[in-house]
Amino acid sequence: MSTTLSLTSMSATELAQILFVTPLQASDHPSPEQVRSAIDECLCACGGDRTACAAFVAQEAGDHPETYAARMRWALSTVSDASFAPAPAA
């Protein structure tokens, strides 16, 4: 089940937290579509529960504090570059 519609109602911070725990890497230079897809897949894997994704962020921050800030900056920047606006009506 896709959660794409709910992505449009989420804040950039929430979207970045979810992107943070996806397998995408800055070195992949993902397209906006890849970013949206990865966030959607991760949110679905968490059962649509944003707090479950946030728990993974906290775990990663504790496990890898030396890379946390750089990855979160990348996630925030990448989310702001990707469009999460609702698709125009046909």
C-alpha positions in Angstrom: 0.0 0.0 0.0 1.5 3.3 -1.1 1.6 6.2 1.4 2.4 8.8 -1.4 -0.6 10.9 -0.6 0.4 11.2 3.0 3.9 12.4 2.0 2.4 15.6 0.8 1.1 16.5 4.3 4.4 15.8 6.1 6.9 18.5 7.0 10.4 18.6 5.5 11.9 17.5 8.8 9.7 14.4 8.9 10.5 13.6 5.3 14.2 14.1 6.0 14.1 11.8 9.0 12.6 9.1 6.8 15.0 9.7 4.0 17.9 9.5 6.6 17.1 5.8 7.3 16.7 4.7 3.6 19.6 3.0 1.8 20.0 6.0 -0.5 23.4 7.8 -0.3 24.5 11.3 -1.2 27.0 9.7 -3.5 24.1 8.1 -5.4 22.9 11.6 -6.5 19.3 10.3 -6.4 16.7 11.9 -8.5 13.6 13.5 -6.9 11.6 10.4 -8.0 14.1 8.1 -6.4 13.9 10.1 -3.2 10.1 10.1 -3.1 10.1 6.3 -3.8 12.6 5.6 -1.1 10.7 7.6 1.4 7.5 5.9 0.5 9.0 2.4 0.7 10.6 3.2 4.1 7.4 4.6 5.5 5.5 1.6 4.3 8.1 -0.7 5.9 7.5 1.1 9.2 3.8 0.5 8.8 3.1 4.1 8.0 4.3 5.0 11.5 6.5 8.2 11.4 7.6 7.6 15.0 9.0 4.2 14.1 11.1 5.9 11.4 12.2 8.5 14.0 13.3 5.7 16.3 15.6 4.4 13.6 17.1 7.9 13.2 17.8 8.0 16.9 19.4 4.6 16.8 21.6 5.6 13.8 22.6 8.8 15.5 23.7 6.8 18.6 25.5 4.2 16.5 27.2 6.6 14.1 27.5 10.0 15.8 30.4 10.9 13.6 28.3 10.8 10.4 24.9 11.8 11.8 25.1 15.6 11.1 26.4 15.3 7.6 23.8 12.7 6.6 21.0 14.7 8.2 22.1 17.9 6.4 22.1 15.9 3.1 18.6 14.5 3.9 17.2 17.9 4.6 18.8 19.4 1.5 17.6 16.5 -0.7 14.1 16.7 0.6 13.9 20.4 0.0 15.0 19.8 -3.6 12.5 17.1 -4.2 8.9 18.1 -4.9 6.3 16.7 -2.5 3.4 18.9 -3.7 0.2 17.1 -4.6 0.0 16.1 -8.2 -2.2 18.4 -10.3 -5.7 17.1 -10.9 -6.2 15.6 -14.3 
